[in-house]
Each structure stands twice: as structure tokens, then as C-alpha cells.
Amino acid sequence: LVIAFSLNTKILGIGIIGVLMAVVYNTPHIGFIYRGLGEPCIFIAYGPVCTMGAYYMFADAFSWIPFLLSLSLGFLIVNVLIMNELPDYEADVAAGKMNWVARLGKARGLTLYTVFFWLHYVPLVLLAVMTGEPIWLLTVLNIFTFRGVISNARANMDNIPALVQSNINTVTIHERAGIYINTALIALYLMH
């Protein structure tokens, strides 16, 4: 609220969406996390809401570039959630926490993780084509870490201590993607 009223009150709507996502995520009797809607909630909150809120706060405008970037990062943050759900599978099912991994099972959850990893490239490819700047594809460097995550997760699906490395590397993939995207933004800014 302080930021909105001191910089740009127009972002209040975006902020309200963010607060709403936080409330419906885990509130008793609503609990999207218990209904298989937690992952879309996280995608929206940590993808478009955060990115577009920050962009709109300073630019006072909409742009396809940050929107597409937010989708790419949204897929990766959902992967952090999916990888964290794998070791909790049995406990989540027993507690009625029907997230996507609890609904799909571990193997199909890992397949979904793989699909989301590849989907995170779609907005970046669109940006590369729309702008004529291949630097948007810098996150392709994450493929090597991704391969290690998948290999370790498949081999250690039921070995929680060993699976932790895949959790750590999934966070690393998301973190590096942010660094690569910021590097692309800075490079494009300096080149133009």
C-alpha cells in the first residue's frame, strides 16, 4: 500500500490479485492447495502478478516483453513447487492435500515438471522472434542442470535425502533463469 500510494495507485488492482492468490492458496474451506489449484495460483502470483506489478509500477504501461518473461518464470516457479511435492507425496495424499503430484502420482508429476521446463522456453522463443534478438534464449544454458535434476529425480523418486539435490537444482534453474533474463535485458538496453 505504501508503494502504491507513493508511486502509482494504479497497481492496487495487481496487488489485490496478489493478496487474493495468497488468501485462497491455503485458507481453510477454500484452500486451492487442497483442490489442485495451488499450482495455477503460484503461477499467477509469482509470474504475471509480481512481474507485471513491478513493471507497471515504474513504467505506468503494459508491455508484452515483461508479460512474456513473467510466463516463462511462472512455469519455472511451478516446477519448484512440483519438485517440492515429490518427497511429500504420501503425506499430502494422507492429508487430503490434492496438489498436482498427489493427483497424478510421482512419475507423472515428474513428466509434468519436464513439460513445464520446456514450456518456459515458448515465451522466450516468441520474444526472440518478435524482437529479432536471440539473446532471449540464454536460458538454454539451464538444460545441463535440468538433465541432472531429471536423472536424479528418476533414480531417487523414493529416496528423499537424495531427492533433495533435485529440489536444490530446481531452485537453481529458476534463479539462473532470472539472472539470464536480466543479463539479456541489460545487454539489450546497452546495445540500443
Salt bridges, closest charged atoms under 4 A:
ASP60 OD1 - LYS10 NZ 3.53
GLU90 OE2 - LYS106 NZ 3.38
GLU133 OE2 - HIS192 NE2 3.25
ASP158 OD1 - LYS106 NZ 2.57
